[in-house]
């Protein structure tokens, strides 16, 4: 049994090294075989990769869609080292992504990279919120 994909009008997806765009009607496809498949909502462009975790996702995406995933390993591991140096608490998430890559499970690595992106967002939101809290405390001290 193959993979069933239902597409909205105009929706795109990657099939192997091809970008496929649906026409103007809803479409249901049954895809059989061993080609990488990535729906539009899961595709990261270079312009969208504006954080360290998103750049890692993009590197994994390139591995997933490449005929030679090892060609992107050096980039991935450099990005991974940079992220872990900046945010050591992300280590467990990075290990999860890396283990899937080393096992050749690129789609699972992509899913784990999405979790890493969500974790990074939490860290950034917390850091931004924490900055606001510090400013409020400083204002309160000056008022007192």
PyMOL CGO cylinders between C-alpha atoms (Angstrom):
from pymol import cmd
from pymol.cgo import CYLINDER

trace = [
    CYLINDER, 0.00, 0.00, 0.00, 1.39, 3.38, -0.99, 0.3, 1, 1, 1, 1, 1, 1,
    CYLINDER, 1.39, 3.38, -0.99, 1.14, 6.81, 0.56, 0.3, 1, 1, 1, 1, 1, 1,
    CYLINDER, 1.14, 6.81, 0.56, -2.17, 8.63, 0.11, 0.3, 1, 1, 1, 1, 1, 1,
    CYLINDER, -2.17, 8.63, 0.11, -1.79, 12.36, -0.41, 0.3, 1, 1, 1, 1, 1, 1,
    CYLINDER, -1.79, 12.36, -0.41, -4.73, 14.71, -0.69, 0.3, 1, 1, 1, 1, 1, 1,
    CYLINDER, -4.73, 14.71, -0.69, -3.93, 18.12, -2.15, 0.3, 1, 1, 1, 1, 1, 1,
    CYLINDER, -3.93, 18.12, -2.15, -5.80, 21.39, -2.07, 0.3, 1, 1, 1, 1, 1, 1,
    CYLINDER, -5.80, 21.39, -2.07, -6.06, 23.42, -5.26, 0.3, 1, 1, 1, 1, 1, 1,
    CYLINDER, -6.06, 23.42, -5.26, -2.65, 24.96, -6.03, 0.3, 1, 1, 1, 1, 1, 1,
    CYLINDER, -2.65, 24.96, -6.03, -0.89, 23.05, -3.25, 0.3, 1, 1, 1, 1, 1, 1,
    CYLINDER, -0.89, 23.05, -3.25, 2.67, 21.96, -3.96, 0.3, 1, 1, 1, 1, 1, 1,
    CYLINDER, 2.67, 21.96, -3.96, 4.87, 19.11, -2.79, 0.3, 1, 1, 1, 1, 1, 1,
    CYLINDER, 4.87, 19.11, -2.79, 8.29, 17.68, -3.47, 0.3, 1, 1, 1, 1, 1, 1,
    CYLINDER, 8.29, 17.68, -3.47, 8.41, 14.22, -5.01, 0.3, 1, 1, 1, 1, 1, 1,
    CYLINDER, 8.41, 14.22, -5.01, 11.99, 13.05, -5.35, 0.3, 1, 1, 1, 1, 1, 1,
    CYLINDER, 11.99, 13.05, -5.35, 13.82, 15.98, -6.87, 0.3, 1, 1, 1, 1, 1, 1,
    CYLINDER, 13.82, 15.98, -6.87, 10.71, 17.39, -8.57, 0.3, 1, 1, 1, 1, 1, 1,
    CYLINDER, 10.71, 17.39, -8.57, 8.35, 20.11, -7.37, 0.3, 1, 1, 1, 1, 1, 1,
    CYLINDER, 8.35, 20.11, -7.37, 4.76, 19.11, -8.18, 0.3, 1, 1, 1, 1, 1, 1,
    CYLINDER, 4.76, 19.11, -8.18, 1.95, 21.69, -8.18, 0.3, 1, 1, 1, 1, 1, 1,
    CYLINDER, 1.95, 21.69, -8.18, -1.70, 20.64, -8.01, 0.3, 1, 1, 1, 1, 1, 1,
    CYLINDER, -1.70, 20.64, -8.01, -4.16, 22.14, -10.49, 0.3, 1, 1, 1, 1, 1, 1,
    CYLINDER, -4.16, 22.14, -10.49, -7.32, 24.06, -9.64, 0.3, 1, 1, 1, 1, 1, 1,
    CYLINDER, -7.32, 24.06, -9.64, -9.22, 21.14, -8.05, 0.3, 1, 1, 1, 1, 1, 1,
    CYLINDER, -9.22, 21.14, -8.05, -8.76, 19.06, -4.94, 0.3, 1, 1, 1, 1, 1, 1,
    CYLINDER, -8.76, 19.06, -4.94, -6.77, 15.92, -5.84, 0.3, 1, 1, 1, 1, 1, 1,
    CYLINDER, -6.77, 15.92, -5.84, -6.07, 12.60, -4.16, 0.3, 1, 1, 1, 1, 1, 1,
    CYLINDER, -6.07, 12.60, -4.16, -2.92, 10.71, -5.16, 0.3, 1, 1, 1, 1, 1, 1,
    CYLINDER, -2.92, 10.71, -5.16, -1.64, 7.26, -4.25, 0.3, 1, 1, 1, 1, 1, 1,
    CYLINDER, -1.64, 7.26, -4.25, 2.15, 7.28, -4.40, 0.3, 1, 1, 1, 1, 1, 1,
    CYLINDER, 2.15, 7.28, -4.40, 4.08, 4.02, -4.40, 0.3, 1, 1, 1, 1, 1, 1,
    CYLINDER, 4.08, 4.02, -4.40, 7.85, 3.68, -4.36, 0.3, 1, 1, 1, 1, 1, 1,
    CYLINDER, 7.85, 3.68, -4.36, 10.84, 4.96, -2.45, 0.3, 1, 1, 1, 1, 1, 1,
    CYLINDER, 10.84, 4.96, -2.45, 11.13, 8.63, -3.41, 0.3, 1, 1, 1, 1, 1, 1,
    CYLINDER, 11.13, 8.63, -3.41, 11.31, 11.37, -0.76, 0.3, 1, 1, 1, 1, 1, 1,
    CYLINDER, 11.31, 11.37, -0.76, 8.00, 13.20, -0.45, 0.3, 1, 1, 1, 1, 1, 1,
    CYLINDER, 8.00, 13.20, -0.45, 7.55, 16.52, 1.33, 0.3, 1, 1, 1, 1, 1, 1,
    CYLINDER, 7.55, 16.52, 1.33, 4.32, 18.53, 1.49, 0.3, 1, 1, 1, 1, 1, 1,
    CYLINDER, 4.32, 18.53, 1.49, 4.38, 22.28, 0.99, 0.3, 1, 1, 1, 1, 1, 1,
    CYLINDER, 4.38, 22.28, 0.99, 3.69, 22.96, 4.68, 0.3, 1, 1, 1, 1, 1, 1,
    CYLINDER, 3.69, 22.96, 4.68, 6.85, 21.02, 5.58, 0.3, 1, 1, 1, 1, 1, 1,
    CYLINDER, 6.85, 21.02, 5.58, 9.14, 22.67, 3.00, 0.3, 1, 1, 1, 1, 1, 1,
    CYLINDER, 9.14, 22.67, 3.00, 11.63, 25.18, 4.40, 0.3, 1, 1, 1, 1, 1, 1,
    CYLINDER, 11.63, 25.18, 4.40, 13.10, 27.72, 1.99, 0.3, 1, 1, 1, 1, 1, 1,
    CYLINDER, 13.10, 27.72, 1.99, 16.46, 29.43, 2.50, 0.3, 1, 1, 1, 1, 1, 1,
    CYLINDER, 16.46, 29.43, 2.50, 14.61, 32.72, 3.13, 0.3, 1, 1, 1, 1, 1, 1,
    CYLINDER, 14.61, 32.72, 3.13, 12.52, 31.13, 5.88, 0.3, 1, 1, 1, 1, 1, 1,
    CYLINDER, 12.52, 31.13, 5.88, 15.57, 29.60, 7.60, 0.3, 1, 1, 1, 1, 1, 1,
    CYLINDER, 15.57, 29.60, 7.60, 16.16, 32.67, 9.77, 0.3, 1, 1, 1, 1, 1, 1,
    CYLINDER, 16.16, 32.67, 9.77, 17.10, 30.95, 13.06, 0.3, 1, 1, 1, 1, 1, 1,
    CYLINDER, 17.10, 30.95, 13.06, 19.73, 28.31, 13.93, 0.3, 1, 1, 1, 1, 1, 1,
    CYLINDER, 19.73, 28.31, 13.93, 17.12, 25.53, 14.37, 0.3, 1, 1, 1, 1, 1, 1,
    CYLINDER, 17.12, 25.53, 14.37, 15.45, 26.42, 11.07, 0.3, 1, 1, 1, 1, 1, 1,
    CYLINDER, 15.45, 26.42, 11.07, 18.83, 26.29, 9.32, 0.3, 1, 1, 1, 1, 1, 1,
    CYLINDER, 18.83, 26.29, 9.32, 19.32, 22.81, 10.80, 0.3, 1, 1, 1, 1, 1, 1,
    CYLINDER, 19.32, 22.81, 10.80, 15.88, 21.81, 9.48, 0.3, 1, 1, 1, 1, 1, 1,
    CYLINDER, 15.88, 21.81, 9.48, 16.84, 23.11, 6.04, 0.3, 1, 1, 1, 1, 1, 1,
    CYLINDER, 16.84, 23.11, 6.04, 20.09, 21.09, 6.10, 0.3, 1, 1, 1, 1, 1, 1,
    CYLINDER, 20.09, 21.09, 6.10, 18.14, 17.94, 7.05, 0.3, 1, 1, 1, 1, 1, 1,
    CYLINDER, 18.14, 17.94, 7.05, 15.59, 18.69, 4.32, 0.3, 1, 1, 1, 1, 1, 1,
    CYLINDER, 15.59, 18.69, 4.32, 18.42, 18.89, 1.80, 0.3, 1, 1, 1, 1, 1, 1,
    CYLINDER, 18.42, 18.89, 1.80, 19.73, 15.53, 3.06, 0.3, 1, 1, 1, 1, 1, 1,
    CYLINDER, 19.73, 15.53, 3.06, 16.26, 14.02, 2.78, 0.3, 1, 1, 1, 1, 1, 1,
    CYLINDER, 16.26, 14.02, 2.78, 15.74, 15.13, -0.81, 0.3, 1, 1, 1, 1, 1, 1,
    CYLINDER, 15.74, 15.13, -0.81, 19.33, 14.55, -1.98, 0.3, 1, 1, 1, 1, 1, 1,
    CYLINDER, 19.33, 14.55, -1.98, 20.66, 11.56, -3.89, 0.3, 1, 1, 1, 1, 1, 1,
    CYLINDER, 20.66, 11.56, -3.89, 23.78, 11.88, -1.68, 0.3, 1, 1, 1, 1, 1, 1,
    CYLINDER, 23.78, 11.88, -1.68, 22.72, 12.94, 1.85, 0.3, 1, 1, 1, 1, 1, 1,
    CYLINDER, 22.72, 12.94, 1.85, 26.33, 12.76, 3.10, 0.3, 1, 1, 1, 1, 1, 1,
    CYLINDER, 26.33, 12.76, 3.10, 27.06, 15.77, 0.91, 0.3, 1, 1, 1, 1, 1, 1,
    CYLINDER, 27.06, 15.77, 0.91, 25.20, 17.91, 3.49, 0.3, 1, 1, 1, 1, 1, 1,
    CYLINDER, 25.20, 17.91, 3.49, 26.58, 16.30, 6.68, 0.3, 1, 1, 1, 1, 1, 1,
    CYLINDER, 26.58, 16.30, 6.68, 29.41, 18.80, 7.15, 0.3, 1, 1, 1, 1, 1, 1,
    CYLINDER, 29.41, 18.80, 7.15, 26.98, 21.74, 6.98, 0.3, 1, 1, 1, 1, 1, 1,
    CYLINDER, 26.98, 21.74, 6.98, 24.56, 20.02, 9.35, 0.3, 1, 1, 1, 1, 1, 1,
    CYLINDER, 24.56, 20.02, 9.35, 27.20, 19.19, 11.96, 0.3, 1, 1, 1, 1, 1, 1,
    CYLINDER, 27.20, 19.19, 11.96, 28.63, 22.74, 11.85, 0.3, 1, 1, 1, 1, 1, 1,
    CYLINDER, 28.63, 22.74, 11.85, 25.14, 24.19, 12.39, 0.3, 1, 1, 1, 1, 1, 1,
    CYLINDER, 25.14, 24.19, 12.39, 24.50, 21.68, 15.16, 0.3, 1, 1, 1, 1, 1, 1,
    CYLINDER, 24.50, 21.68, 15.16, 27.73, 22.63, 16.99, 0.3, 1, 1, 1, 1, 1, 1,
    CYLINDER, 27.73, 22.63, 16.99, 26.88, 26.34, 16.74, 0.3, 1, 1, 1, 1, 1, 1,
    CYLINDER, 26.88, 26.34, 16.74, 23.39, 25.79, 18.14, 0.3, 1, 1, 1, 1, 1, 1,
    CYLINDER, 23.39, 25.79, 18.14, 24.55, 23.64, 21.05, 0.3, 1, 1, 1, 1, 1, 1,
    CYLINDER, 24.55, 23.64, 21.05, 27.23, 26.19, 21.95, 0.3, 1, 1, 1, 1, 1, 1,
    CYLINDER, 27.23, 26.19, 21.95, 24.63, 28.97, 21.98, 0.3, 1, 1, 1, 1, 1, 1,
    CYLINDER, 24.63, 28.97, 21.98, 21.90, 26.91, 23.70, 0.3, 1, 1, 1, 1, 1, 1,
    CYLINDER, 21.90, 26.91, 23.70, 23.30, 23.87, 25.53, 0.3, 1, 1, 1, 1, 1, 1,
    CYLINDER, 23.30, 23.87, 25.53, 19.80, 22.97, 26.74, 0.3, 1, 1, 1, 1, 1, 1,
    CYLINDER, 19.80, 22.97, 26.74, 18.93, 22.04, 23.14, 0.3, 1, 1, 1, 1, 1, 1,
    CYLINDER, 18.93, 22.04, 23.14, 21.39, 19.12, 23.28, 0.3, 1, 1, 1, 1, 1, 1,
    CYLINDER, 21.39, 19.12, 23.28, 18.75, 16.38, 23.73, 0.3, 1, 1, 1, 1, 1, 1,
    CYLINDER, 18.75, 16.38, 23.73, 16.79, 17.63, 20.71, 0.3, 1, 1, 1, 1, 1, 1,
    CYLINDER, 16.79, 17.63, 20.71, 19.93, 17.82, 18.57, 0.3, 1, 1, 1, 1, 1, 1,
    CYLINDER, 19.93, 17.82, 18.57, 20.95, 14.29, 19.61, 0.3, 1, 1, 1, 1, 1, 1,
    CYLINDER, 20.95, 14.29, 19.61, 17.52, 13.04, 18.54, 0.3, 1, 1, 1, 1, 1, 1,
    CYLINDER, 17.52, 13.04, 18.54, 17.88, 14.64, 15.09, 0.3, 1, 1, 1, 1, 1, 1,
    CYLINDER, 17.88, 14.64, 15.09, 21.46, 13.37, 14.74, 0.3, 1, 1, 1, 1, 1, 1,
    CYLINDER, 21.46, 13.37, 14.74, 20.58, 9.81, 15.72, 0.3, 1, 1, 1, 1, 1, 1,
    CYLINDER, 20.58, 9.81, 15.72, 17.92, 9.68, 13.00, 0.3, 1, 1, 1, 1, 1, 1,
    CYLINDER, 17.92, 9.68, 13.00, 20.40, 11.05, 10.45, 0.3, 1, 1, 1, 1, 1, 1,
    CYLINDER, 20.40, 11.05, 10.45, 23.04, 8.50, 11.42, 0.3, 1, 1, 1, 1, 1, 1,
    CYLINDER, 23.04, 8.50, 11.42, 20.43, 5.74, 11.14, 0.3, 1, 1, 1, 1, 1, 1,
    CYLINDER, 20.43, 5.74, 11.14, 19.46, 6.97, 7.66, 0.3, 1, 1, 1, 1, 1, 1,
    CYLINDER, 19.46, 6.97, 7.66, 15.96, 7.92, 8.86, 0.3, 1, 1, 1, 1, 1, 1,
    CYLINDER, 15.96, 7.92, 8.86, 15.77, 11.32, 7.20, 0.3, 1, 1, 1, 1, 1, 1,
    CYLINDER, 15.77, 11.32, 7.20, 12.01, 11.81, 7.45, 0.3, 1, 1, 1, 1, 1, 1,
    CYLINDER, 12.01, 11.81, 7.45, 12.15, 11.09, 11.20, 0.3, 1, 1, 1, 1, 1, 1,
    CYLINDER, 12.15, 11.09, 11.20, 15.09, 13.49, 11.44, 0.3, 1, 1, 1, 1, 1, 1,
    CYLINDER, 15.09, 13.49, 11.44, 12.90, 16.18, 9.83, 0.3, 1, 1, 1, 1, 1, 1,
    CYLINDER, 12.90, 16.18, 9.83, 10.15, 15.55, 12.37, 0.3, 1, 1, 1, 1, 1, 1,
    CYLINDER, 10.15, 15.55, 12.37, 12.68, 15.81, 15.20, 0.3, 1, 1, 1, 1, 1, 1,
    CYLINDER, 12.68, 15.81, 15.20, 14.05, 19.02, 13.67, 0.3, 1, 1, 1, 1, 1, 1,
    CYLINDER, 14.05, 19.02, 13.67, 10.51, 20.45, 13.82, 0.3, 1, 1, 1, 1, 1, 1,
    CYLINDER, 10.51, 20.45, 13.82, 10.51, 19.67, 17.54, 0.3, 1, 1, 1, 1, 1, 1,
    CYLINDER, 10.51, 19.67, 17.54, 13.86, 21.46, 17.81, 0.3, 1, 1, 1, 1, 1, 1,
    CYLINDER, 13.86, 21.46, 17.81, 12.36, 24.52, 16.08, 0.3, 1, 1, 1, 1, 1, 1,
    CYLINDER, 12.36, 24.52, 16.08, 9.48, 24.53, 18.59, 0.3, 1, 1, 1, 1, 1, 1,
    CYLINDER, 9.48, 24.53, 18.59, 11.96, 24.26, 21.48, 0.3, 1, 1, 1, 1, 1, 1,
    CYLINDER, 11.96, 24.26, 21.48, 14.03, 27.12, 20.07, 0.3, 1, 1, 1, 1, 1, 1,
    CYLINDER, 14.03, 27.12, 20.07, 10.88, 29.24, 19.84, 0.3, 1, 1, 1, 1, 1, 1,
    CYLINDER, 10.88, 29.24, 19.84, 10.13, 28.51, 23.52, 0.3, 1, 1, 1, 1, 1, 1,
    CYLINDER, 10.13, 28.51, 23.52, 13.65, 29.58, 24.46, 0.3, 1, 1, 1, 1, 1, 1,
    CYLINDER, 13.65, 29.58, 24.46, 13.38, 32.79, 22.43, 0.3, 1, 1, 1, 1, 1, 1,
    CYLINDER, 13.38, 32.79, 22.43, 9.91, 33.57, 23.80, 0.3, 1, 1, 1, 1, 1, 1,
    CYLINDER, 9.91, 33.57, 23.80, 11.15, 32.96, 27.34, 0.3, 1, 1, 1, 1, 1, 1,
    CYLINDER, 11.15, 32.96, 27.34, 14.22, 35.13, 26.79, 0.3, 1, 1, 1, 1, 1, 1,
    CYLINDER, 14.22, 35.13, 26.79, 12.11, 37.93, 25.32, 0.3, 1, 1, 1, 1, 1, 1,
    CYLINDER, 12.11, 37.93, 25.32, 9.56, 37.66, 28.11, 0.3, 1, 1, 1, 1, 1, 1,
    CYLINDER, 9.56, 37.66, 28.11, 12.32, 37.52, 30.70, 0.3, 1, 1, 1, 1, 1, 1,
    CYLINDER, 12.32, 37.52, 30.70, 13.80, 40.75, 29.32, 0.3, 1, 1, 1, 1, 1, 1,
    CYLINDER, 13.80, 40.75, 29.32, 10.43, 42.46, 29.74, 0.3, 1, 1, 1, 1, 1, 1,
    CYLINDER, 10.43, 42.46, 29.74, 10.19, 41.21, 33.32, 0.3, 1, 1, 1, 1, 1, 1,
    CYLINDER, 10.19, 41.21, 33.32, 13.66, 42.58, 34.12, 0.3, 1, 1, 1, 1, 1, 1,
    CYLINDER, 13.66, 42.58, 34.12, 12.75, 45.99, 32.71, 0.3, 1, 1, 1, 1, 1, 1,
    CYLINDER, 12.75, 45.99, 32.71, 9.55, 46.06, 34.80, 0.3, 1, 1, 1, 1, 1, 1,
    CYLINDER, 9.55, 46.06, 34.80, 11.49, 45.17, 37.96, 0.3, 1, 1, 1, 1, 1, 1,
    CYLINDER, 11.49, 45.17, 37.96, 14.02, 47.94, 37.27, 0.3, 1, 1, 1, 1, 1, 1,
    CYLINDER, 14.02, 47.94, 37.27, 11.20, 50.46, 36.80, 0.3, 1, 1, 1, 1, 1, 1,
    CYLINDER, 11.20, 50.46, 36.80, 9.59, 49.31, 40.07, 0.3, 1, 1, 1, 1, 1, 1,
    CYLINDER, 9.59, 49.31, 40.07, 12.88, 49.74, 41.96, 0.3, 1, 1, 1, 1, 1, 1,
    CYLINDER, 12.88, 49.74, 41.96, 13.34, 53.26, 40.59, 0.3, 1, 1, 1, 1, 1, 1,
    CYLINDER, 13.34, 53.26, 40.59, 9.76, 54.17, 41.57, 0.3, 1, 1, 1, 1, 1, 1,
    CYLINDER, 9.76, 54.17, 41.57, 10.19, 52.91, 45.13, 0.3, 1, 1, 1, 1, 1, 1,
]
cmd.load_cgo(trace, "trace")
